[in-house]
Every structure is written in structure tokens, then in C-alpha cells.
Amino acid sequence: MDGYHLTRAQLDALPDPATAHARRGAEFTFDGAGFLKLVEALRAPLGPTSPTVFAPSFDHAVKDPKEDDIAVLASQRIVVFEGNCESLLVACAGGGVVSFQGLTGGKMSCWISCLGLLPQS
């Protein structure tokens, strides 16, 4: 979910921009509140009039997120989140910290793939 990295302009506005840029991808450079909003939108009950939910992507050419670039249609029942931040504790806008299971109400799973780390036989 690279689309939830803070933009370079947002990193510039942080108290220590050099560290923020150097550590881009760390929890404090991630839009946890925005990610929470996406999870909540995807958890809403589906019906005949359910809207398409949009998520940001990441434009590597400009090195910043691109808002509303990924469409999740109501007909799509399985959504895969990929990235480190989903398995971390996500800081929310209210200043509290909620686990991934807390974000999803236990209705989603966090799987970690270690296939590249398995010993060769």
C-alpha cells in the first residue's frame, strides 16, 4: 500500500525532514488514518447500490502517491493488502494505536509470506 506513504511535501513539513525522507516507509511516514478510512469503507455492508471504493497507488516516476488510482468494485469480494504497514500497529488520527485485527474487527487476516526465506534443500 505504497499509496499511503506521506507525500514528499508532507515529509518536508515534518519537524525533521531529512530523517523523514531517509526513513520513508517507517510508521511515522505512513498515513495510518487514511489507511483506516479505506479499511472501514471496504468493511461496509455490500448492497445493490454500494459505491466503488478508491485507494491511492504510488507513482514511482514522481516518487509520490497518486490519489484514487485503484478502484475496488462492490463485486470484488477479496482484497489483498500488501506491505509492511499492515502488519505493524497503525497509528490512528485520534492519537491512539490500534492493531491490524482491531482495524478489521477480526474479519480480515494478516498473512506473512516467508517463501524467500525458506532454506534450500
C-alpha positions as CSV (number, residue, x, y, z in Angstrom):
1,M,0.0,0.0,0.0
2,D,2.6,2.5,-1.1
3,G,-0.2,4.9,-1.8
4,Y,-0.4,5.6,1.9
5,H,3.2,6.9,2.2
6,L,3.2,10.6,3.0
7,T,4.0,12.8,0.0
8,R,7.4,14.3,-0.3
9,A,5.8,17.7,0.5
10,Q,4.3,16.3,3.7
11,L,7.7,14.8,4.7
12,D,9.2,18.3,4.1
13,A,6.7,19.7,6.6
14,L,7.7,17.3,9.4
15,P,9.9,18.5,12.2
16,D,13.0,16.6,10.8
17,P,12.5,16.5,7.1
18,A,15.9,14.9,6.4
19,T,15.1,11.9,8.7
20,A,11.6,11.7,7.4
21,H,12.9,11.3,3.8
22,A,15.6,8.9,4.8
23,R,13.2,6.7,6.7
24,R,10.3,6.9,4.3
25,G,8.3,3.8,4.8
26,A,8.6,3.9,8.6
27,E,5.4,4.1,10.6
28,F,5.6,7.8,11.2
29,T,5.8,8.4,7.4
30,F,2.6,6.4,6.7
31,D,-0.9,7.8,6.5
32,G,-2.5,5.4,9.1
33,A,-5.7,7.5,9.3
34,G,-6.1,7.3,5.5
35,F,-5.5,3.5,5.6
36,L,-8.0,3.1,8.4
37,K,-10.6,5.0,6.3
38,L,-10.0,2.6,3.4
39,V,-10.4,-0.4,5.6
40,E,-13.6,1.0,7.1
41,A,-15.0,1.7,3.6
42,L,-14.2,-1.8,2.5
43,R,-15.9,-3.3,5.5
44,A,-19.2,-1.6,4.9
45,P,-22.0,-4.0,4.0
46,L,-22.4,-4.6,0.3
47,G,-25.7,-4.0,-1.4
48,P,-27.0,-3.2,-4.9
49,T,-26.1,0.5,-4.5
50,S,-22.7,0.0,-2.9
51,P,-20.3,2.5,-4.3
52,T,-16.9,1.8,-5.8
53,V,-14.2,2.4,-3.2
54,F,-11.0,4.1,-4.4
55,A,-7.5,3.7,-3.0
56,P,-4.3,5.5,-3.8
57,S,-1.4,4.0,-5.7
58,F,2.2,5.1,-5.9
59,D,3.7,6.8,-8.9
60,H,7.4,5.8,-8.9
61,A,8.2,8.4,-11.7
62,V,7.2,11.3,-9.4
63,K,8.0,9.5,-6.2
64,D,4.6,10.2,-4.6
65,P,1.2,8.6,-4.0
66,K,-1.5,9.0,-6.6
67,E,-4.9,9.5,-5.0
68,D,-7.9,7.5,-6.1
69,D,-6.0,5.4,-8.6
70,I,-7.2,1.9,-7.6
71,A,-10.9,1.1,-8.0
72,V,-12.3,-1.6,-5.8
73,L,-15.7,-2.5,-7.2
74,A,-18.5,-3.8,-5.0
75,S,-18.4,-7.0,-6.9
76,Q,-14.9,-7.7,-5.8
77,R,-15.1,-9.8,-2.6
78,I,-11.4,-10.4,-1.9
79,V,-9.0,-7.5,-1.4
80,V,-5.3,-8.1,-0.7
81,F,-3.3,-5.5,1.1
82,E,0.4,-5.8,0.6
83,G,3.2,-4.1,2.6
84,N,4.8,-3.7,5.9
85,C,2.4,-1.2,7.5
86,E,-0.5,-3.6,7.5
87,S,1.4,-6.0,9.9
88,L,2.5,-3.1,12.1
89,L,0.5,-1.3,14.7
90,V,-1.2,1.5,12.8
91,A,-1.3,4.9,14.4
92,C,-4.8,6.4,14.0
93,A,-5.9,10.0,13.8
94,G,-7.2,10.2,17.4
95,G,-3.7,9.6,18.7
96,G,-4.4,6.1,19.8
97,V,-2.9,2.9,18.4
98,V,-4.9,0.1,17.0
99,S,-3.7,-3.4,15.9
100,F,-4.5,-4.6,12.4
101,Q,-7.0,-7.0,13.9
102,G,-8.6,-4.1,15.8
103,L,-8.8,-2.2,12.5
104,T,-10.5,-5.0,10.7
105,G,-12.8,-6.2,13.6
106,G,-11.1,-9.6,13.3
107,K,-12.8,-10.1,9.9
108,M,-9.6,-9.9,7.9
109,S,-6.3,-11.9,8.2
110,C,-2.7,-10.7,8.2
111,W,-0.6,-13.3,6.4
112,I,3.2,-13.0,6.2
113,S,4.9,-14.7,3.3
114,C,8.4,-16.0,4.1
115,L,8.8,-18.1,1.0
116,G,12.0,-16.3,0.0
117,L,13.5,-17.1,3.4
118,L,13.0,-20.9,3.5
119,P,16.2,-23.0,3.5
120,Q,17.1,-24.5,0.2
121,S,17.1,-28.3,0.2
